[in-house]
Amino acid sequence: MSRAAKLTFGITSALTIGTITYVHFDQRWAQEALRQGPINDMERVKQHREDKQRRFDAMNDDEKAEFLRKEKVRKELLAEHDMQLKLKEQYEKVQPLSKS
C-alpha cells in the first residue's frame, strides 16, 4: 500500500472509531438523563408543595381565606373541565366528529 493509502485508511479508521465511541457514550448519557427525569420531577413537585405550604403558613387570616377561596374555584373549574371531557367522549360515541 502506498503512504497516501495508509494515511487515508488510518484517518478514516480513527474517525470511524471516534464516531462509534461518541454515539455509544451519547446514548448512555441520554439514557441516564431519561432515568433522572422522573426523579427530578418528583423532587421539583415536592419542593413546590413545600414552598406553597410555607407561603400559606406565612399568610394572615384574610390572605388565607382568599387563597382558600381561589383554590376552591380552581378545583370547581377542574371538575367542570373533567365533566366536559366526559360529555365530549359520550357525544363522540353517539355522533363521531369528522377530522377536517
N, C-alpha and C positions, 0 to 999 in steps of 0.2 A: 504494500500500500504506500502511496505517496504521503509526503509530510502533510499536504493540504487535506487529504482524505482523512488521515489520522486526527488532525486538528478538528475538522468538521465533525467527525464521529465523536470525539471526546466532548466537544461543546454541546452537541445535541444530546448526548447521553447525560451530561451533567444537568442540563436544563430539564430533561425529562424526569430525572430522579428528584430534582428540586421541586418540580411541579407536583409530582405524586406525593412527596412528603408534605408540601404545603396543604394540598387538598385534604390529606389524611388528618393533619392537625386541625385544620379549619373545621372539619366535620366534628372532631372531638370537642372543640371549643363551642360550636353551635349546639351540640347535644347537651353539654354541661349547662349552657345558658338556658336551654329549654327546661332542664331539670330544676334549675334555680328559680324559674319564673313563678311557679305556684307558691314556693316558699317565700319569695319576696312579696308576692301579692298578699299572702296571709299576714306577714309582718306589717305591711302597709295598712291593711284593713284594721288590724289590732291597734296600731298607733293612732289611726284616725278615730277609732272609738274612744280610746283613752283621752285624746285631745278634746273630743266632743264632750266627754264626761267632765273633764277639768273645766272647760268653758262653762258648762251648765252649773257646776258647783260654785263657780265664781260669780254667778248672776245674782241680782237681788230678786225679791219675790215677784215684782211686776215683770221683769225680764223673763223669769222662769215661766210665768203664766202665758206671756206672749209666745215664747218658744214652744210650749206645750200645745198652744192653740194652732200654731203653724204646723207642728208635727201631726196633729190630728187631721188638719186639712190635707196635708200631703198624703197621709195614709188613706183618707177617703178618696182622693183623686186616683191613687194607685189601684184601689179596689174597683173604682168605676172603670178604669182603663182595662183591668183584667176582665171585668164583666163584658165590656165592649168587644174584646178579643174573642171571648167565648161566643158571644152573639154572632160575630162575623163568621166564625167557624160553622156555627149551626146554619146560618143563611147560605153559606157556600155549599153546604151539603145538599140543601134544597135546590139552590139555583147557582151553579158554578159560575165564577167570573171568567170572562174571556181575557186573554193576555194580549192587549193591543196597545 
